[in-house]
């Protein structure tokens, strides 16, 4: 006795037919396009395959705006190489151009205060020659033996050496 | 006949008294035996004193001023005294920072404006050190001549400095 298919079984059978891998779903759209009447195909192409046209006035305005912006940008950075060169030259030449601060007590002008500076001042003090006010290291208003002692004390001071960076 | 009452305060006083008496008894026993509370004496570190002579060789030029820096890198030696040199020009104690005493680093300097100055190798100073530890682990002295000048205040670049470690003083 033949059994009658239920509605649910019929629906499943239809779905299986749709998922059939042999049906060629990917190629179907191309095949369909070729199967369309040429007139319809041409109308569809003219409707969707259009390159938008920008009016020349808008195109010119956009280009002009971009050029203006680029000019401003270029103008802003025009002096950058010059400024960089000036800074570089200043950094390189500054030590030579700026007069070196004279170290108090450095009579021999060798960039450090040592016992030879004390010897130099002691000889000048003993000779009685006019003494430079800059040699008043002790700050008492006179250049004398106390300044010699101050320079010598500075020369052997461990604290002064530490401040100078352990030279 | 009246019964004694044991209040908490009385009990506490008795406990404190008992503990104090017990402590005294223990202390007397420990002191009599010479042990217990008496601590072991700490090991005594050996200490010695030594002198370091500093020589400057000024070559053929008369030495009018010198300055050197001496450091003990071992950390075992501490400067306890600074003495002058052998020549009359540098016989007085040289200049140094008093704060260098009891430390391991010192800068020593002296000058003389007279005409009688040493030429060649001369002992310019003697430093005294307190050294801790065994003799085998001695100090590590390093000396650097920072300045040597003639009487016309010109530097003597060819001047050399050296030290000689003396014995126990």
Interface residues (C-beta under 8 A of the other chain):
Chain A: X108 X114 X115 X116 X118 X119 X120 X122 X123 X126 X152 X153 X155 X156 X157 X158 X159 X161
Chain B: X64 X65 X66 X67 X95 X96 X97 X99 X100 X103 X105 X106 X107 X108 X109 X110 X111 X113 X146 X147 X149 X151 X153 X155
